[in-house]
């Protein structure tokens, strides 16, 4: 169990990033959350201070994530075999169980220390971790809503917010993990906050490689929202031009390798959403590469 002792912060934790209180307070808090977890089969629970957790301020929302077994190794190996031509997009090992929760705790504390907007760790029990509410709406949900409303300029604005949030995290020397739009949340402070850190790409790749992976995952999860690729490509090319030379060169190499997607993936709706996403990502990266080449940066 990971809780602060005698009113201090958890071992190795940033005191400003963990709920403060006495040893009795934390014992009561953990016991309360333990009770909620034991009564539910849900992997993730939303609890409210005062109502569900009297130990927390009334109305404060926390999210409790239960430990779960790792994904089947056979499926991960099959996916990685398919992605062998693009090593940076291969699956990062997820240890599962409490090791994954420990990963999340450690990475949230590390990212917070680097100034990256992430939830704070409220507490951690034997089989769960509780984190603060990150914001009002996942980036993917907002993009979905704006797309359905036909608001193309709104889609581009929100997409660019996500782009700049990733660039800012990278400028601080950080890397993310599952950098999909569903794991980026619009906060009440109008900043994009990042969630989901059970996997640590740093275990199997360098920081520049992990940053390249962040860009690739963001594009894969968002490119199909964009109707006009040119302004998006210009914005992304500008962000890439400001990245370190190693990240920029690796991204350019990746974009050139992914050009084959446009030849292999026909524009056919019946092939399904996943193929449409891959094709949209390939088109956007092709446009970004054109922008970089036009600026003499590729």
N, C-alpha and C positions, 0 to 999 in steps of 0.2 A: 504494500500500500504506500502511496506517495502523498504524504501530507506534511505541512509545516510542523515543526516541533517547537513547543513553548512560545508560540506566537510569531516565530520567524518564518522565512520562506522555505520552500522545499529545497532539499540539498541540490546545489548547482543551479537553482532557479533565480531569475531576476525578481526581487521582492516586489517591484512595481507591476509585475506581470502575473501575479498570483494573489488570490484573495488573502487578506491579512486577518488574523484573529488569534485567539488563544488555542492551546491544545484541546481544551474541551469543546471549543467552537468547531474545530475541524473534525473532531471525533463525531460530533452531532451531525455535521454536514455530510460526512462520508456515510454515516449510518442511514441518514435520510435518503441519500441517492441510492445506496445499496438496496434499500427497501423498494424503491421504484423499479430498479433494474430487475430485481427478483420477481416482481409481479408482472413483468412484460416480456414478450418474445420479440419485440421490435429491436432492430439493430441500433437505431438512433431515436432518442426520445427528446421532445421539447418540454422543458420544465420551467415553471414561472415562480419567481421569488414571492414569498408571502403565501401564495395559494398552494403550490406544490412543495415548496422548500421554504419553510418559515425562517430558516437561518439566513436567507438572502433578502435583500431589500425588496419590498413589494413591487411587482411589475418587472423586475429584472429577469430576462430570459437567458437560460443556459441550454446547451445541447449536450446530451450525454451519449457517448458512442461506446457501444459494447465491443469487446474483443470478439473476433471471428476467425475461423480457420483460414489458413492461406489458400490462395487459388490453386486448383490442380496443376501440378508441375507439367503434366502432359500437354495441357492446353497452352501453357506459357511457352513450352518448347516448340510447339507447332507454330504459334504466332511468330516467335523469334526466327524460325526457319524461313517463314514467308518474308520477313523483313530483313533477311540477311544482307541484301544489297544496300540497305540503309541502316547501319548499326545503331545510330543515335535514336532511331525510332523503335528499337527493340524494347520489350517490356523490362522494367526495372523490378528486381526481386522484391516481393512483399512478404516479410517474414510471417505475417499473420499473428494471431493471438496477442498476448501482452507485449511481445517484442515490437509489434506494429504500433501499439499505443505508446510505448516508450519512445519509439522513433518520432511520433507525432509531438509528444511533449518536448523532446529535445529540440526538434526543428522549429517549433513555435517560439520557444525561448530564444533560440539563435537568431531567427528572423526578426523578432521584436527588437533584439539588441542592435540589429543592423538598421533599424528604422523602417522596416517593411510592415505595412498594415496587415496584421493578422489578429485573430481572436486571442484573448488572454486565457491562460490555463486557470480554471477555477479550482479544480481538485482532480486527483486521480486515485481510483480504488484498485482493488485486486484485479478486476475484470472490466474496467471502464475508465474513460477519461471524460471530464466535464469541461467544456469551454464556453466562453461568453458568446453572445449573439453577434455575428459579424456585421449584419446590416439588414437592409429592407428587402432586397430582391437579387437573386442570382443574375449575373450578366446575361446568361443564356435566356432566362425568362423575359428579361427586358427586351432583348433583341427579338425574341419570338413575338412579343406583343407589338413592338413597333413595326415589324415586318408585316404582321397581320393587318395593321392599320394603314399600310401603304406609305409609311413615313420614312422614305429613303434617307433624307438628311438626318433624321433622328437616329437611324440605324448606324450611319457613318459616324455620327458624333459619339455614340456609346461605344462603338467598335474602337474608335480612336482613343477613348478614355482607357480602355483595356490595354491597348498598345502602349500608351504612355506609362501606365502603371507597371507593366513588365519592364520597360526600358529603365524606369526609375529604380526598380528593385535590382536590376543588373548593374546599374551605375553605382550602387552601394556595395557591390561585390557579392551579391546574393544570387541564388538560383532557386527555382520553385520546385514543383514536382509534377503533379497531374495538372498541368497548366491548361485545362480546358475551360471554356466559358462557364460551365456549370459549377466550377470551383473558384469562381471569382464573384464576389458579392458587392453590390452597391451599398455603401455605408450611409448612415445618416449625415456624415460629414462630406458627402459627395465624392469620397475617395473610393477606389476599388480595393477591397480587402480580399486576401487569399486564404483558402481553406484546403484541407485534405492533404496531410503530410505523413501518411503511414509508410510511404515508400521514400527512400532517400537516394536519388540518382548519384549523389556524391560517393556512394559505396562502390560504384562500378564505372564512374567516369570523372573527368576533370571538371572544374567549375566552368570553363568556357564551353565544353561539350554539353554540360547540363543546361547552360543558357541557350545554346542552339536548339536543344530539345524543347525548351520552353516555347520558343518562337514557333517551331514546327507544330506543336500540339495546339497552340492558340489558333494558328491559321487553319488547321484541320477542323477545328470545332466551330469556326466562325465564318469562314470564307463564303459559304453558301448563302449567308444572310445578305451579302453585298450585291447590289445591282450594277453599280458603276465602279469598276475596279481601279480606274485611273487615280482618283484622289486617295483611295486606300493604299494603292501601290506607292504613291508618292510619299505618304506619311510613313509607311513601313521602310521605304528606302532611306528616308532621312534618319529614322531611328537606327537602322543597321549601319549607316555611315558613321554614326556617333559611337558605335560599339568598339570594343577592342579589335585590333587587327586579326587576332586569332579567331574571335567569334565571327567577324565579318567574312573572313576567308572560308571558314567552315560552312557558313550559311550559303555562300555563293556556290561552293562545291556541292552542297546538298541540293540546292535549287537546280543546278545543271543535271544532277543525277535524276531528279524527279520529273524532268521533261518527258520521260518515257510514259508518264501517266496519261498525258494528253493523247498519246498514240494508242495506248491500250484500253482507255476508258471511253467508250462511245457515249455520245450525248443521247441517252435513251432513258426516259422516265421509268420504264418497266423494270429496269435493272435495280431499282430501289434507292433508298435514301443514302445508304453508306457509299454507294458508287457515286452518287451525285455530290456528296461531301468531298470525296477524294478528287473528283474532277474539278470542283470549284477551288479546292486548295491548290491543285496543279496550275489552274489558270491564274490565280492570284500570284503565286510564286513566280510564274513566268513573267507576269507584268512587273513584279518587283525587280526581277533580274534585268529586264529591259530598262527600267529606270536607273538602276545602278550602272549598267553599261553605258547608258546615255550620259551619265555624270562622270564617266571615267573612273568609277570606283569598283569595277569588276573586270 
